[in-house]
Amino acid sequence: MNSALYLDQAHHFPREFAWGVATSAFQIEGAAQADGKGPSIWDTFCKVPGAIADASDGTVACEHYQRWESDLDIVANLGVNAYRFSVSWPRVRPGGAGAWNAQGLDFYERLVDGLLARGVAPYLTLNHWDLPQELQDQGGWANRDTVHRFVEYALGVHDRLGDRVASIATHNEPWVMAMLGHEIGNFAPGVKNRAIAAQVAHHLLLSHGLAVQALRAEGCKADLGIVLNLSPTQPATNAPEDQARTVLEDGRLVRWYMDPLFKGSYPADVMNHLGEDAPTVEAGDMAAIQTPIDFLGVNYYTRTVISAAGPWDVKQGGLELSDMGWEIYPEGLTQLLMRLHQDYSLPPMYVTENGGAFKDELHNGRVHDLARVKYIKEHIGAVAEAMRQGVKMGGYMVWSLLDNFEWASGYEKRFGIVHVDYASQQRTLKDSALWYRNFLQRQKAASLAAVSTGD
């Protein structure tokens, strides 16, 4: 069934469904050296010649650190009931260990209280890639000691904010930190070593499990979970070599993270493939990683197509592409959610990021981003279709609230449903934001009508 058609004709979501928008600290906050903030690995990486497409950095970004109140007004005006954001570890504990920075903690306390005052539930992410540089100087995520520093950090943030946030995610996309940051090396910290990448992935998962255990021991009332970037992995052809390669790549992207979290072991085929590069796993590690969680966050943008002959030419798929050069493939989200539901015993899933970059232009105070409207509508429909088939979903969040610093792409790619003029910092709601607001108004009306009729 066409997902957008299903959304139009047949579905309203439950009242408790979380509708949100998402951001991350480094991409929007700016204020890179303000009020005691320390450097992160991304501050350092941005200084590497050629690392960032437009030679930019996160020093100013969207000035959210200064403009947070008006940005939260925009969030509330959209009619969402959830806002996903990340805490900057080097802003609240600049060295990654040692002294805490009261001014940094105060900022996030104001942010959380500001959301609650506007009737929006805070969904907090502890690690969205901006590891304190001081910890990186000691080996970063390749150093097992960083696992324990992360647990301390999680407890410190919980001590200030845990009584008021709806949700705490430990990590955002450990695959990206491990693979892009430590094997391919085109993201911070720019390491290119497969063995280190595998060990980093293990330490990220271990720190997740130990942090969940520690937070539960402290009586944390927020839902606890982790956010993974996942996609359906499909062969380019029916050739045996493409089929075999697809199984392995699915193992590296999906099963390498899902199996430890929900089955307590790494997939044997990937471990065999890694050989001497496989991570060191100590006694008790896997049990810690498998600590039960309250939700699983799924970030979805496109499918993955595998060719044993080399990188697959995405244009062969015949689908529309986003400005990132990614296929727009909404049915892949239904396929992914169904596969996870069938292969694992899961808590409720949330789509914690979903969105598209497009070449937006501001004309006469408007941004007519019809391609993004279509993208969001069809992917919400894909979630609805998964729910129709029995998948338990807790929410959907658009990436991103604002145009922002898009990592190695700098400011060249715009994912926001709110346009940002980086010179003036003027915010303008795009047509996608207006569509999302109207959609949420209709959902609210449908829910109220269902309550009044007893449905």
C-alpha positions in Angstrom: 0.0 0.0 0.0 1.2 3.5 -0.8 2.3 4.9 2.6 1.2 8.5 1.9 -2.2 7.3 0.7 -2.6 5.2 3.8 -1.7 8.1 6.0 -4.3 10.3 4.2 -7.1 7.8 4.2 -6.9 5.5 7.2 -4.7 6.4 10.1 -4.6 8.5 13.2 -2.0 7.9 15.8 -2.6 7.3 19.5 -2.8 10.4 21.8 0.3 9.4 23.7 2.4 9.2 20.4 5.4 11.5 20.6 5.6 14.0 17.7 8.8 15.9 17.7 11.7 17.7 16.1 15.4 16.9 16.8 18.7 18.8 17.0 22.2 18.2 18.4 24.3 20.5 20.5 27.4 20.9 18.3 25.3 21.5 15.2 23.3 24.4 16.6 24.6 25.9 19.8 27.7 27.8 18.7 29.3 29.6 21.7 32.2 27.2 21.3 34.3 28.8 24.0 31.7 30.6 26.0 31.0 30.3 29.8 33.7 27.7 30.4 33.0 25.2 27.6 35.9 23.0 26.7 36.9 21.8 23.2 35.4 18.7 21.7 36.8 16.4 19.0 34.7 18.2 16.5 36.2 21.6 17.4 39.6 20.0 16.7 38.5 18.1 13.6 37.1 21.3 12.0 40.7 22.8 12.1 42.0 20.0 9.9 42.5 21.3 6.3 40.0 19.8 4.0 38.0 18.0 6.7 34.9 20.2 6.3 33.6 20.8 2.8 33.2 24.6 3.2 36.1 25.0 5.7 33.5 26.1 8.3 33.2 25.1 12.0 30.7 25.1 14.9 32.0 28.2 16.5 28.8 30.2 15.7 26.4 27.6 14.1 22.9 28.8 14.8 23.6 30.7 18.0 21.2 28.5 19.8 23.1 29.0 23.0 22.0 32.6 23.0 18.7 32.2 21.1 17.3 29.2 22.9 14.2 31.0 24.2 13.0 32.1 20.8 14.0 28.7 19.3 11.8 27.0 21.9 9.0 29.4 21.0 9.3 28.0 17.4 9.2 24.5 18.7 6.1 25.2 20.7 4.5 27.0 17.8 4.9 23.8 15.6 2.6 22.0 18.0 5.0 19.1 18.7 4.9 17.5 22.1 8.5 16.3 22.1 11.9 17.9 21.5 15.0 15.8 21.1 18.3 17.6 21.9 21.7 16.6 23.1 23.9 17.8 25.9 27.4 18.9 25.1 29.7 16.9 27.3 32.5 19.4 27.0 30.1 22.2 27.9 29.1 20.6 31.2 32.4 18.8 32.1 35.0 20.4 29.9 37.8 17.8 30.5 35.5 14.8 30.3 36.5 14.2 34.0 37.2 16.4 36.9 35.4 19.6 37.6 31.9 20.3 36.4 31.0 23.5 34.7 28.0 25.1 36.5 27.3 27.5 33.7 27.0 24.7 31.2 24.6 22.7 33.5 22.6 25.9 34.1 22.1 26.3 30.4 20.5 22.9 30.0 18.5 23.3 33.1 17.0 26.5 31.6 16.4 24.6 28.3 14.6 21.8 30.0 12.5 24.1 32.2 11.7 26.2 29.1 10.5 23.2 27.2 8.3 22.1 30.1 6.9 25.6 30.5 5.8 25.4 26.8 4.2 22.0 27.2 6.9 20.1 25.3 8.5 16.9 26.7 12.4 17.0 26.7 14.0 14.0 25.1 17.7 14.1 26.0 20.7 12.5 24.3 23.9 12.3 26.3 26.4 11.7 23.4 25.8 13.1 19.9 29.5 12.7 18.9 31.1 15.7 20.6 33.5 13.9 23.0 35.7 16.2 25.1 39.1 16.6 23.4 40.9 16.0 26.6 39.5 12.5 26.7 40.5 12.0 23.1 44.0 12.9 24.0 44.0 9.9 26.3 42.8 7.6 23.6 39.1 8.5 23.4 36.6 5.8 22.9 39.4 3.3 22.1 40.4 3.7 25.8 38.3 1.6 28.1 38.6 4.2 30.8 36.4 6.5 28.7 33.6 4.0 29.3 33.7 4.9 33.0 34.0 8.6 32.4 30.8 8.4 30.4 29.0 6.7 33.2 30.1 9.5 35.5 28.9 12.0 33.0 25.5 10.3 32.6 25.0 10.4 36.4 26.0 14.0 36.6 23.6 15.1 34.0 20.9 13.0 35.5 21.5 14.6 38.9 20.6 18.0 37.4 18.0 17.1 34.8 16.8 13.5 35.3 13.7 14.4 37.3 12.3 16.5 34.4 13.1 14.8 31.2 10.9 12.2 29.5 13.7 10.2 28.0 17.5 9.8 28.1 19.3 8.2 25.2 22.9 7.2 25.9 24.4 7.5 22.4 23.4 8.7 19.0 24.5 6.5 16.2 27.5 4.5 17.5 28.0 3.1 14.0 28.9 6.7 12.8 31.3 7.3 15.7 33.0 3.9 15.1 32.9 3.6 11.4 33.1 7.2 10.1 35.2 8.5 13.0 37.6 5.6 13.4 37.7 3.4 10.3 36.9 5.6 7.3 38.1 8.7 9.1 36.0 11.4 7.4 34.4 12.3 10.8 36.0 13.3 14.0 38.4 12.2 15.4 39.6 11.2 11.9 41.2 7.8 12.8 41.6 5.2 10.0 42.0 1.8 11.7 39.6 -1.1 11.5 40.7 -2.7 14.8 40.4 0.6 16.7 36.9 1.1 15.1 35.7 -2.3 16.3 37.0 -1.6 19.8 35.4 1.8 19.8 32.0 0.2 18.9 32.3 -2.2 21.7 33.2 0.5 24.2 30.3 2.6 23.1 27.9 -0.3 23.6 29.5 -1.2 27.0 29.3 2.4 28.2 25.6 2.4 27.2 24.8 -0.7 29.2 26.8 0.4 32.3 25.2 3.9 32.2 21.7 2.4 32.0 22.5 0.2 35.0 23.9 3.1 36.9 21.0 5.4 36.1 18.5 2.7 37.2 20.4 2.3 40.4 20.0 6.0 41.0 16.2 5.7 40.6 16.0 7.4 37.2 12.4 7.9 36.2 13.1 8.8 32.6 12.8 6.2 29.9 16.3 4.9 29.0 17.5 3.7 25.6 19.9 4.2 22.7 19.6 5.6 19.2 20.9 3.6 16.2 21.2 4.6 12.6 19.8 1.6 10.7 18.6 0.8 7.2 17.4 -2.2 5.2 20.4 -3.6 3.3 19.6 -5.0 -0.1 21.8 -6.6 -2.9 22.2 -4.7 -6.2 21.6 -7.9 -8.1 20.7 -11.6 -7.5 24.3 -12.6 -8.1 25.7 -14.9 -5.2 28.6 -12.5 -4.5 26.2 -9.5 -4.1 23.9 -11.6 -1.8 26.9 -12.7 0.3 28.3 -9.2 0.6 24.8 -7.9 1.6 24.6 -10.3 4.5 28.0 -9.2 5.8 27.2 -5.5 5.4 23.9 -6.0 7.2 25.9 -7.6 10.0 28.2 -4.6 10.2 25.4 -2.0 10.1 22.5 -3.6 11.9 23.3 -6.9 13.6 26.6 -5.6 15.1 24.6 -3.3 17.3 21.2 -5.0 17.6 22.5 -8.5 18.5 24.5 -7.4 21.5 21.7 -5.2 22.8 19.0 -7.7 22.4 20.7 -11.1 22.1 23.8 -10.7 24.2 26.4 -11.5 21.5 28.1 -10.2 18.5 27.2 -11.8 15.2 29.6 -14.6 14.4 30.0 -13.8 10.7 31.1 -10.3 11.5 33.5 -11.4 14.2 35.0 -14.0 11.8 35.3 -11.3 9.1 37.2 -9.0 11.5 39.6 -11.7 12.6 42.5 -10.2 14.5 40.7 -6.8 14.4 37.8 -8.1 16.5 37.4 -6.2 19.8 38.6 -7.3 23.1 35.6 -8.3 25.2 36.0 -8.8 28.9 33.9 -11.0 31.2 30.6 -9.4 32.0 30.7 -7.0 29.1 28.0 -8.6 27.1 25.6 -9.0 30.0 26.0 -5.3 30.7 25.3 -4.4 27.1 22.2 -6.5 27.1 20.7 -4.5 30.1 17.0 -4.1 29.2 16.0 -0.7 27.9 12.8 1.2 27.7 13.0 2.3 24.1 15.0 1.9 20.9 15.6 5.0 18.8 15.9 4.4 15.1 17.4 7.0 12.7 16.4 6.4 9.1 17.2 8.3 6.0 17.6 5.8 3.1 18.3 2.2 2.2 21.7 0.6 1.7 22.3 -1.2 -1.6 25.4 -3.5 -1.8 27.4 -4.5 -4.8 30.4 -6.8 -4.5 31.9 -5.1 -7.5 32.4 -1.8 -5.6 30.3 1.2 -4.6 26.9 1.1 -6.0 25.8 4.0 -8.3 22.8 5.3 -6.5 21.3 6.7 -9.7 20.8 3.1 -10.9 18.0 2.8 -8.4 15.8 5.2 -10.5 14.5 7.0 -7.4 14.6 10.7 -6.5 17.6 11.8 -4.5 18.1 14.2 -1.7 20.8 16.9 -1.8 23.0 14.4 0.1 22.8 12.1 -2.9 20.7 9.6 -0.9 17.8 7.8 -2.4 14.3 8.8 -1.1 12.9 5.4 -0.2 10.1 5.7 2.4 9.0 2.0 2.0 12.5 1.1 3.4 11.4 2.5 6.8 8.4 0.1 6.9 10.7 -2.7 5.8 13.3 -1.9 8.5 10.7 -1.5 11.3 9.0 -4.8 10.4 12.4 -6.6 10.2 13.4 -5.3 13.6 10.0 -6.3 15.1 10.3 -9.8 13.7 13.9 -10.5 14.5 14.2 -9.1 18.0 12.1 -8.8 21.2 11.9 -5.0 21.5 10.6 -2.3 23.6 8.7 0.5 21.8 10.6 2.0 18.9 10.8 5.7 18.1 11.9 7.2 14.8 14.3 9.6 16.4 15.6 11.1 13.2 14.1 11.3 9.7 14.4 14.0 7.2 16.0 15.2 3.9 18.4 17.8 2.8 17.3 19.8 -0.2 18.5 22.9 -2.0 16.2 25.4 -0.3 15.9 29.0 -1.3 14.3 31.8 0.5 12.1 34.0 -1.7 9.9 36.8 -0.4 10.0 35.4 3.1 9.0 31.9 2.1 10.7 28.6 1.4 8.7 26.3 -0.8 10.3 23.0 0.0 7.7 20.8 -1.5 10.2 17.9 -1.8 10.7 17.9 1.9 7.0 18.0 2.6 6.6 14.9 0.4 9.5 13.2 2.1 8.1 13.8 5.6 4.6 12.9 4.7 5.6 9.6 3.0 7.9 8.6 5.9 5.2 9.3 8.5 3.0 7.1 6.3 5.6 4.4 6.4 5.5 4.5 10.2 1.7 4.2 10.1 2.0 1.2 7.8 4.4 -0.5 10.2 2.0 0.2 13.1 -0.8 -1.3 11.0 1.2 -4.5 10.7 1.7 -4.7 14.5 4.9 -2.8 15.2 4.8 -0.9 18.5 5.9 2.7 17.9 6.3 5.4 20.5 7.0 8.5 18.3 8.4 10.2 15.3 10.8 13.1 15.2 11.8 15.2 12.2 15.5 15.9 11.5 16.0 18.7 11.8 14.4 21.7 13.5 16.9 24.1 12.1 19.3 24.3 9.2 22.6 23.8 10.9 26.2 22.6 10.8 26.0 19.4 8.9 29.3 17.8 10.1 31.7 17.2 7.2 29.4 19.0 4.8 29.6 22.2 6.8 26.7 24.6 6.1 26.2 23.4 2.5 23.4 21.0 3.3 20.1 22.1 4.7 18.0 19.6 6.6 15.9 22.0 8.7 12.2 22.6 8.5 13.1 26.1 9.7 15.4 28.1 7.4 18.4 29.8 9.0 20.0 32.8 7.3 23.5 32.3 8.8 24.6 35.9 8.3 21.6 37.4 10.2 20.5 34.3 12.1 17.0 35.0 11.0 14.6 32.0 11.3 11.9 31.4 8.7 9.4 28.5 8.8 9.6 26.6 5.6 6.5 25.1 4.0 7.5 21.7 5.5 7.2 23.3 9.0 3.8 24.7 8.1 2.7 21.3 6.8 3.9 19.5 9.9 2.1 22.0 12.1 -1.1 21.5 10.2 -0.7 17.7 10.2 -0.3 17.7 14.0 -3.3 19.9 14.4 -5.3 17.4 12.5 -3.9 14.5 14.5 -4.9 16.3 17.7 -8.4 16.9 16.5 -8.7 13.3 15.4 -7.6 12.1 18.8 -10.0 14.4 20.6 -12.8 13.2 18.4 -11.9 9.5 19.1 -12.0 10.2 22.9 -15.4 12.0 22.7 -16.9 9.0 20.7 -15.3 6.4 22.9 -13.2 4.9 20.1 
